[in-house]
């Protein structure tokens, strides 16, 4: 056989492996549409990978890719599958049974990943298994003699299985799209709050160019979670179960929830993954049922110290019970900035507890509240040794001027936001090049549960300068200079930016 023929044979075999893998993914995607989206192989394996990823690597991914981290993960999985499938195709030229065994091993790994996902049942393994079987059959048919020349029968096999991969994949996506609850969400008309939020005080938004707005639009609100596919929960099927260490466990439907007195509050949320000066904080006006009232209705027993909550996709979060019962405006929220919760932010219902990082307080797509003890029920993050009690640390962030930006000499605005939810912000101080601290002007706020804008004018002179900011919370405590990583209970340190004045 000529060298050209050998090269063509290798390309053919590698391509057959990739097409076979595409068939596996397409067939599995279609089958998952009849089971549940989380049973699709990329979602199952990706979710299992997230669970086993070291915390430092998760933090790096969030810091580096932001809200695109899930797309990067799935893209990396697809690339890895393609490479391994191509290698199996090459192996199949001479050892087809070994190549078939390789695809079977893929299927076993995928099935194991699917079965270990939260709330998984035996049916979750079916899509991956069928996909692996389809891939094995496709590979053997595409690599059957004559080889390595792509004869007519082989060419037809390639075309047929490429069509199968594309067709099943597209059909599976279409069927999964039918689960979309956007129409059901759009049909909801939220009732007016029985306890409305106070009007925002005049001047709460300083309207400085480049400064983060006081209220974050829903489309711009940060999203950090482990869900590779957004749970699509139809409100007509949704129920919340309240049980555990309570005297009167009960369940409540979405319609029943909306018939209760609703509370509206302005609350700023912060993600524990937020680095010093990071973007993972946002403010919204939330509408929901008082969470403490729900728990009191159930009758919390002595000895309980946590709320062990579960989302529709099986995610678990532990919330300190004392933080919900101490009088703060903890909500089971159904609305965000005047509309039903967006799906990406927990529709139809989520928890919002001011003053705590989201990983212990902000369960999205929540379906189960178990009053429990930290010693008996360990949630997703607490099993990974993140702090059980996670009050948000005091933080000041500089939004203007931007890091490494250039400004003209003269009067330059320095502005940003500061937060210490449930303690409030009493002051923000700014210094330039290590000089004396100067007090910034603070915007008024509706409560201590929101962030606060601040502003200072600086007489800038030509050169490179370092600007630092720190906050003082409502208890009089000064934000610490000590640098700490987000793990295990939130980042700390002063935010600083270096700018050039021309």
Order of alpha helices (4+ residues) and beta strands (2+ residues): alpha-alpha-alpha-alpha-alpha-alpha-alpha-alpha-beta-beta-alpha-beta-beta-alpha-beta-beta-alpha-beta-beta-beta-beta-beta-beta-beta-beta-beta-beta-beta-beta-beta
